[in-house]
Amino acid sequence: MRPTQHLTDSTKGSVPIQLLDSASLEKWLPKADERTARWVQLNGFSGKPGQFCLLPDAGGALECVLVGAEKDAGIWDTAALAESLPSGRYHLDPEPKEAVATRVALAWALASYTFENYSKSEQSFAELVWPKKADRKYVERAAEGTYLIRDLINTPAEDLGPPELADAAKTLARAHKAKCTVITGEQLLKKNYPMIHTVGRAADKEPCLIDLRWEGSARGKQITLVGKGVIFDSGGLDIKNAAGMRFMKKDMGGSAHVLGLAAMIMAAKLKVRLRVLVPAVENAISGNAFRPGDVLRSRQGLTVEIGNTDAEGRLVLADALTEASSEDPALIVDFATLTGAARIALGTEVPAFYTHSDKLATRLMHFSKKDQDPVWRMPLHQPYRELLNHGVADLNHTADGGFGGSITAALFLNEFVGKDIPWIHVDLMAWNLRGRPGRPIGGEAMGLRAMYRLIEEFA
């Protein structure tokens, strides 16, 4: 499905949509004829975001649609329209300013998403005429990135193992004339990625490290993205219960995010040197599965004692972050569905992020608010680092007690990031537990637009 297929350049037969907040509605009603004003009031339309009112003409045909929206309409204020309006074509009248026009167009595209790999959707969508002032290229990039993320996460592990995830990265690389190499199976040991191999060795499909490179500018800053690619997490020998395992196909959500973000960066031709690293594994159970109490040697050389095999994501990320740091990039960003603790702290819809840089944190929060793409900074509370010191190895990969689990996970990762390299770690759900306009139940892009804006500025 083309993400913007329900946005059109044709204005033929299109019905006007007028955006009104409660204050502007109060000014609009006295100017309307008595029949129309009465109709609006009988329908209970008050200008509340998400509301809409169909206005018929004298012959009963649809003449206009009033839509409730804040003065500077939020991205989700109009998201219900694509699937809720009668089939047909619509245009914004009057034309809003660029920021609002862009948000409405993007919401329309995101609300038109359906996942049809296994069952054809019966849902139909109305069309929106491209608003003239909308940043069309940005809408296309953001929609493409979001659709890619949703599709990858929604695909079950039977059809999206490490090899298939690598194929998706190769397809993306070909589309943007990037290079993609894959280190697979025993080669991970020969190339010194021992923890990636250990976590994935019990599965039928071999683990791999996906490495995508793209040069938007030979002199541009290097940005390296790292994504957790655990395509399914059984918990390993510390096995999850049935409820905990039900949606673990989404545990590769971090890898989906870095591929979606890379797609946006490359499509925009940002003047950066981009590298994407995805350790792709399945955390399975067999006779050679790694065990609680095992001591692993990492790519960096640190020894790591296993506290719980269900905390496997930080292990594969550690080797990838070590490799990312080897080139001393200008910025490292990792995305990972890493801890339930972050969900306890912030709920499922607000990703947590960690960074040492107050400047990066401030700018990311700025773009989070501006683009209405929520993320929230959590503290890299250094005194908790000592909680990883117990055991027989250089560090234990989990802290006893479970308190502050998202923080201690971030502190573990911090051990494998090069000193003084700007770094942002994002711990996210990557899944909508409830359906809302523009955000169906299932795989979801979270923090994507805010992070893209940050990198766009950083570049």
C-alpha positions as CSV (number, residue, x, y, z in Angstrom):
1,M,0.0,0.0,0.0
2,R,1.3,3.5,-0.9
3,P,1.1,5.6,2.3
4,T,-0.3,8.7,0.5
5,Q,-2.6,6.9,-1.8
6,H,-5.6,8.6,-0.2
7,L,-4.2,12.1,-0.8
8,T,-4.8,13.4,-4.3
9,D,-4.1,16.3,-6.6
10,S,-7.5,16.2,-8.2
11,T,-10.1,18.6,-6.9
12,K,-12.9,17.3,-9.0
13,G,-16.1,17.0,-6.9
14,S,-14.4,17.7,-3.7
15,V,-16.3,18.8,-0.6
16,P,-14.9,21.6,1.6
17,I,-13.7,20.9,5.2
18,Q,-13.7,23.8,7.6
19,L,-11.6,23.6,10.7
20,L,-13.3,25.3,13.7
21,D,-12.4,25.5,17.4
22,S,-15.0,26.5,20.0
23,A,-14.2,30.2,19.8
24,S,-14.3,30.3,16.0
25,L,-17.5,28.3,16.0
26,E,-19.2,31.0,18.2
27,K,-18.2,33.6,15.5
28,W,-19.3,31.3,12.6
29,L,-22.8,30.4,13.9
30,P,-24.4,33.9,13.7
31,K,-23.2,34.2,10.1
32,A,-24.8,30.9,9.1
33,D,-28.4,30.8,7.9
34,E,-31.0,29.7,10.6
35,R,-31.4,26.2,9.2
36,T,-27.7,25.5,9.1
37,A,-27.1,26.9,12.6
38,R,-30.0,24.8,14.0
39,W,-28.6,21.7,12.3
40,V,-25.2,22.2,13.8
41,Q,-26.6,22.7,17.3
42,L,-29.0,19.7,17.0
43,N,-25.9,17.5,16.1
44,G,-24.2,18.6,19.2
45,F,-21.2,20.0,17.3
46,S,-19.1,22.3,19.6
47,G,-15.8,22.5,17.9
48,K,-14.2,19.9,20.2
49,P,-11.2,18.2,18.6
50,G,-12.2,15.0,16.9
51,Q,-15.8,16.1,16.3
52,F,-17.2,16.6,12.8
53,C,-20.6,17.7,11.4
54,L,-21.9,16.9,7.9
55,L,-23.8,19.9,6.4
56,P,-26.3,19.0,3.7
57,D,-27.4,21.5,1.0
58,A,-31.1,22.2,0.2
59,G,-31.3,19.0,-1.9
60,G,-29.8,16.8,0.7
61,A,-26.3,16.4,-0.9
62,L,-23.2,16.9,1.2
63,E,-22.3,20.6,1.0
64,C,-19.6,21.0,3.7
65,V,-18.0,19.3,6.7
66,L,-17.3,21.2,9.9
67,V,-14.4,19.7,11.9
68,G,-13.5,20.4,15.5
69,A,-9.8,21.3,15.9
70,E,-7.7,23.4,18.2
71,K,-6.6,26.8,16.8
72,D,-3.3,25.2,15.7
73,A,-4.8,21.9,14.9
74,G,-3.1,18.9,16.6
75,I,-2.0,16.0,14.4
76,W,-4.7,13.7,15.8
77,D,-7.6,16.3,15.8
78,T,-8.5,15.3,12.2
79,A,-7.2,11.7,12.1
80,A,-10.7,10.1,12.3
81,L,-11.9,11.8,9.1
82,A,-10.2,9.5,6.6
83,E,-12.2,6.4,7.8
84,S,-15.3,8.2,9.2
85,L,-16.3,10.5,6.4
86,P,-18.5,9.2,3.6
87,S,-16.6,8.0,0.6
88,G,-15.6,10.8,-1.6
89,R,-13.1,13.6,-2.0
90,Y,-12.5,16.6,0.4
91,H,-10.4,19.7,0.6
92,L,-9.5,22.2,3.3
93,D,-11.3,25.5,3.0
94,P,-10.0,27.9,4.0
95,E,-6.4,26.7,3.5
96,P,-4.6,26.6,6.9
97,K,-1.1,27.7,7.5
98,E,1.8,25.3,6.7
99,A,2.2,23.6,10.0
100,V,-1.5,22.8,10.3
101,A,-1.8,21.7,6.6
102,T,1.1,19.4,7.1
103,R,-0.3,17.8,10.2
104,V,-3.7,17.3,8.6
105,A,-2.2,15.6,5.5
106,L,0.1,13.4,7.6
107,A,-2.8,12.4,9.9
108,W,-4.8,11.5,6.9
109,A,-2.0,9.3,5.6
110,L,-1.4,7.6,8.9
111,A,-5.1,7.0,9.5
112,S,-5.3,5.2,6.1
113,Y,-2.9,2.4,7.2
114,T,-4.1,-1.2,7.0
115,F,-2.0,-4.4,7.4
116,E,-3.1,-6.7,4.7
117,N,-0.4,-9.3,4.5
118,Y,-2.7,-12.1,5.7
119,S,-6.3,-10.8,5.3
120,K,-7.7,-8.1,3.0
121,S,-9.2,-5.2,4.8
122,E,-12.8,-4.2,4.1
123,Q,-12.1,-0.6,5.4
124,S,-12.7,2.2,2.8
125,F,-11.2,5.6,3.1
126,A,-12.1,9.1,1.9
127,E,-9.6,11.1,-0.1
128,L,-8.1,14.4,0.8
129,V,-6.9,16.9,-1.8
130,W,-3.3,17.8,-1.0
131,P,-3.3,21.1,1.0
132,K,-1.3,23.6,-1.1
133,K,0.7,24.8,1.9
134,A,1.6,21.3,3.3
135,D,5.2,20.2,3.3
136,R,4.4,17.4,1.0
137,K,7.8,15.8,0.8
138,Y,8.0,15.6,4.7
139,V,4.5,14.0,4.8
140,E,5.6,11.4,2.3
141,R,8.8,10.6,4.2
142,A,7.1,10.4,7.6
143,A,4.3,8.3,6.3
144,E,6.7,5.9,4.4
145,G,8.8,5.5,7.6
146,T,5.8,4.9,9.8
147,Y,4.3,2.3,7.4
148,L,7.6,0.5,7.2
149,I,7.8,0.3,11.0
150,R,4.2,-0.8,11.4
151,D,4.5,-3.5,8.7
152,L,7.7,-4.9,10.1
153,I,6.4,-5.1,13.7
154,N,3.1,-6.5,12.6
155,T,4.7,-9.4,10.7
156,P,4.9,-12.6,12.8
157,A,8.2,-14.1,13.6
158,E,7.5,-17.2,11.4
159,D,7.8,-14.9,8.4
160,L,10.2,-12.3,9.8
161,G,13.2,-14.0,11.3
162,P,16.8,-12.6,11.2
163,P,17.2,-13.5,7.5
164,E,14.0,-11.8,6.5
165,L,14.8,-8.7,8.6
166,A,18.2,-8.6,6.8
167,D,16.3,-8.8,3.5
168,A,14.2,-5.8,4.5
169,A,17.3,-3.8,5.2
170,K,18.8,-4.8,1.9
171,T,15.6,-3.8,0.1
172,L,15.8,-0.4,1.8
173,A,19.5,-0.1,0.9
174,R,18.8,-0.8,-2.8
175,A,16.1,1.8,-2.9
176,H,18.5,4.5,-1.7
177,K,21.7,3.3,-3.3
178,A,23.2,2.4,0.1
179,K,25.3,-0.6,1.0
180,C,24.2,-3.4,3.3
181,T,26.3,-6.3,4.6
182,V,25.2,-9.1,6.9
183,I,27.4,-11.2,9.3
184,T,25.6,-14.5,10.0
185,G,26.0,-17.5,12.3
186,E,29.5,-18.7,13.2
187,Q,30.9,-15.7,11.4
188,L,29.7,-13.6,14.3
189,L,32.3,-15.4,16.5
190,K,35.0,-15.1,13.9
191,K,34.3,-11.3,13.6
192,N,34.1,-11.0,17.4
193,Y,30.4,-10.4,18.1
194,P,30.1,-13.1,20.8
195,M,27.1,-11.9,22.7
196,I,25.0,-11.5,19.6
197,H,25.9,-15.1,18.7
198,T,25.2,-16.5,22.1
199,V,21.8,-15.0,22.5
200,G,20.7,-16.2,19.0
201,R,22.4,-19.6,18.8
202,A,19.5,-21.6,20.1
203,A,17.1,-20.7,17.3
204,D,16.7,-22.5,14.0
205,K,17.3,-19.3,12.1
206,E,20.8,-18.1,12.6
207,P,21.5,-14.8,14.3
208,C,23.1,-12.0,12.3
209,L,24.4,-8.4,12.4
210,I,22.9,-6.2,9.7
211,D,25.2,-3.3,8.7
212,L,23.8,-0.6,6.4
213,R,25.8,2.4,5.2
214,W,24.7,5.4,3.2
215,E,26.7,8.5,2.4
216,G,24.6,11.6,1.9
217,S,27.7,13.8,2.1
218,A,31.3,12.8,2.2
219,R,32.0,15.6,4.6
220,G,28.8,15.2,6.7
221,K,28.7,14.2,10.3
222,Q,28.4,10.5,10.9
223,I,25.2,9.4,12.5
224,T,25.0,5.8,13.7
225,L,21.6,4.1,14.5
226,V,21.4,0.9,16.5
227,G,18.2,-1.1,16.7
228,K,17.4,-4.1,18.9
229,G,16.3,-6.9,16.5
230,V,15.0,-9.6,18.7
231,I,12.5,-11.0,16.3
232,F,10.8,-13.1,19.0
233,D,11.5,-13.3,22.7
234,S,10.5,-16.5,24.5
235,G,12.5,-15.3,27.5
236,G,14.9,-18.1,27.0
237,L,15.4,-20.5,29.8
238,D,13.9,-17.9,32.1
239,I,10.8,-18.4,30.0
240,K,7.9,-15.9,29.8
241,N,4.4,-16.9,30.7
242,A,1.8,-17.1,27.9
243,A,0.5,-13.6,28.4
244,G,4.1,-12.2,28.4
245,M,4.9,-14.0,25.2
246,R,1.8,-13.2,23.2
247,F,3.1,-10.1,21.5
248,M,6.8,-10.8,21.5
249,K,6.9,-10.5,17.7
250,K,7.2,-6.8,18.5
251,D,10.5,-7.3,20.3
252,M,12.3,-6.3,17.1
253,G,10.5,-2.9,17.2
254,G,13.8,-1.1,17.8
255,S,15.2,-2.4,14.6
256,A,12.0,-1.4,12.7
257,H,12.4,2.1,14.1
258,V,16.0,2.6,13.0
259,L,15.1,1.3,9.5
260,G,12.1,3.6,9.3
261,L,14.3,6.5,10.5
262,A,17.0,5.6,8.1
263,A,14.4,5.6,5.3
264,M,13.4,9.2,6.2
265,I,17.0,10.4,6.4
266,M,17.9,8.9,3.1
267,A,14.8,10.1,1.3
268,A,15.5,13.6,2.6
269,K,19.1,13.3,1.4
270,L,20.3,14.8,4.6
271,K,24.0,15.7,4.5
272,V,25.2,13.0,6.8
273,R,27.1,9.8,6.7
274,L,24.6,7.2,8.0
275,R,25.3,3.8,9.5
276,V,22.6,1.5,10.8
277,L,23.5,-1.6,12.9
278,V,20.9,-4.2,13.7
279,P,21.7,-7.3,15.8
280,A,19.0,-9.7,14.7
281,V,18.3,-12.8,16.8
282,E,15.6,-15.0,18.2
283,N,15.8,-15.7,21.9
284,A,14.8,-19.3,21.8
285,I,15.1,-22.4,23.9
286,S,17.1,-25.5,23.0
287,G,20.0,-27.6,24.4
288,N,22.5,-24.9,23.6
289,A,20.5,-21.9,24.9
290,F,22.5,-19.6,27.2
291,R,21.8,-19.9,31.0
292,P,21.3,-17.8,34.1
293,G,24.7,-17.6,35.7
294,D,26.7,-18.0,32.5
295,V,29.5,-15.5,32.0
296,L,29.8,-14.0,28.4
297,R,32.7,-12.2,27.0
298,S,31.6,-9.1,25.0
299,R,33.1,-7.5,21.9
300,Q,34.5,-4.8,24.1
301,G,36.3,-7.3,26.3
302,L,34.2,-6.9,29.4
303,T,32.8,-10.1,31.0
304,V,29.1,-10.1,31.7
305,E,27.3,-12.5,34.1
306,I,23.8,-13.4,33.0
307,G,21.2,-12.5,35.7
308,N,18.2,-13.4,33.7
309,T,18.0,-14.8,30.1
310,D,14.8,-12.7,29.5
311,A,17.0,-9.5,29.5
312,E,18.7,-10.5,26.3
313,G,18.2,-7.3,24.3
314,R,20.9,-5.3,26.2
315,L,23.4,-8.1,25.4
316,V,23.0,-7.9,21.6
317,L,22.9,-4.1,21.8
318,A,26.1,-4.1,23.8
319,D,28.1,-5.7,21.0
320,A,26.5,-3.4,18.4
321,L,27.1,-0.3,20.4
322,T,30.8,-1.2,20.8
323,E,31.1,-1.5,17.1
324,A,29.1,1.8,16.6
325,S,31.6,3.5,19.0
326,S,34.6,2.2,17.1
327,E,34.2,4.9,14.4
328,D,33.7,7.8,16.9
329,P,30.5,9.0,15.2
330,A,29.0,12.5,15.9
331,L,25.9,10.8,17.3
332,I,24.7,7.4,18.3
333,V,21.0,6.7,18.7
334,D,19.6,3.3,19.7
335,F,16.0,2.2,19.8
336,A,14.9,-0.8,21.8
337,T,11.8,-2.5,23.3
338,L,14.1,-3.0,26.3
339,T,12.2,-3.0,29.6
340,G,8.8,-3.4,31.2
341,A,10.1,-0.9,33.8
342,A,9.9,1.9,31.4
343,R,6.3,1.0,30.7
344,I,5.5,1.0,34.4
345,A,7.1,4.4,34.7
346,L,5.6,6.1,31.7
347,G,2.8,3.9,30.4
348,T,2.9,2.2,27.0
349,E,2.5,5.4,24.8
350,V,5.4,7.5,26.0
351,P,8.9,6.2,25.2
352,A,11.6,6.9,27.7
353,F,14.9,8.2,26.5
354,Y,18.3,8.6,28.2
355,T,21.3,10.8,27.3
356,H,24.2,12.5,29.0
357,S,23.7,15.6,26.9
358,D,21.3,18.2,28.3
359,K,21.5,20.0,24.9
360,L,20.3,17.0,23.0
361,A,17.6,16.2,25.6
362,T,16.3,19.8,25.4
363,R,16.2,19.8,21.6
364,L,14.5,16.3,21.4
365,M,11.9,17.4,23.9
366,H,11.4,20.6,21.9
367,F,10.7,18.6,18.7
368,S,8.6,16.1,20.7
369,K,6.3,18.9,21.7
370,K,6.4,20.7,18.3
371,D,5.6,17.5,16.3
372,Q,3.3,16.1,19.0
373,D,5.3,12.9,19.1
374,P,5.7,12.2,22.8
375,V,9.0,11.1,24.4
376,W,10.3,11.7,28.0
377,R,13.7,12.0,29.4
378,M,14.7,9.7,32.2
379,P,17.8,10.0,34.4
380,L,21.1,8.1,33.9
381,H,21.4,8.1,37.7
382,Q,25.0,7.1,38.1
383,P,24.8,5.9,41.7
384,Y,22.6,3.0,40.4
385,R,25.6,1.8,38.4
386,E,27.0,-0.1,41.4
387,L,23.9,-2.3,41.3
388,L,25.5,-4.1,38.3
389,N,28.7,-4.9,40.2
390,H,27.6,-8.0,42.0
391,G,28.6,-11.5,40.7
392,V,31.8,-13.1,39.4
393,A,32.2,-11.0,36.2
394,D,33.1,-7.4,35.3
395,L,29.4,-6.6,35.5
396,N,26.1,-8.3,35.9
397,H,23.6,-7.5,33.1
398,T,20.7,-7.1,35.5
399,A,20.3,-5.5,38.9
400,D,18.9,-7.4,41.9
401,G,15.5,-6.3,43.1
402,G,14.2,-5.0,39.8
403,F,13.8,-1.4,41.0
404,G,14.8,1.3,38.5
405,G,15.0,-1.4,35.8
406,S,14.9,0.9,32.9
407,I,17.7,3.1,34.4
408,T,19.9,0.1,35.2
409,A,19.4,-1.2,31.7
410,A,20.5,2.1,30.2
411,L,23.5,2.2,32.6
412,F,24.5,-1.2,31.3
413,L,24.4,0.0,27.7
414,N,26.3,3.1,28.7
415,E,29.3,0.8,29.5
416,F,29.6,-0.1,25.8
417,V,29.3,3.4,24.4
418,G,32.5,5.3,23.7
419,K,33.4,8.0,26.2
420,D,32.4,11.5,25.1
421,I,30.3,10.2,22.1
422,P,26.9,11.9,22.1
423,W,24.4,9.1,22.7
424,I,20.6,8.8,23.0
425,H,19.0,5.5,24.1
426,V,15.2,5.1,23.5
427,D,13.3,2.5,25.4
428,L,9.9,2.1,23.8
429,M,6.8,-0.1,23.6
430,A,6.4,0.0,19.7
431,W,2.9,-1.3,20.0
432,N,-0.6,0.3,20.4
433,L,-2.6,-1.6,23.0
434,R,-5.7,0.5,22.1
435,G,-6.9,1.8,18.8
436,R,-7.3,5.5,18.4
437,P,-7.8,7.7,15.2
438,G,-4.6,7.4,13.1
439,R,-3.1,4.8,15.5
440,P,-4.6,1.3,15.1
441,I,-3.9,-1.5,17.5
442,G,-0.6,-3.1,16.6
443,G,2.9,-2.1,15.7
444,E,3.5,1.6,16.0
445,A,6.2,4.2,15.3
446,M,7.0,6.1,18.5
447,G,9.4,9.0,18.7
448,L,10.2,8.7,15.0
449,R,9.2,12.2,13.9
450,A,10.8,13.9,16.9
451,M,14.1,12.0,16.4
452,Y,14.1,12.7,12.7
453,R,13.7,16.5,13.4
454,L,16.6,16.3,15.9
455,I,18.8,14.6,13.4
456,E,17.8,17.0,10.6
457,E,18.8,19.9,12.8
458,F,22.0,18.1,14.1
459,A,23.1,17.5,10.5
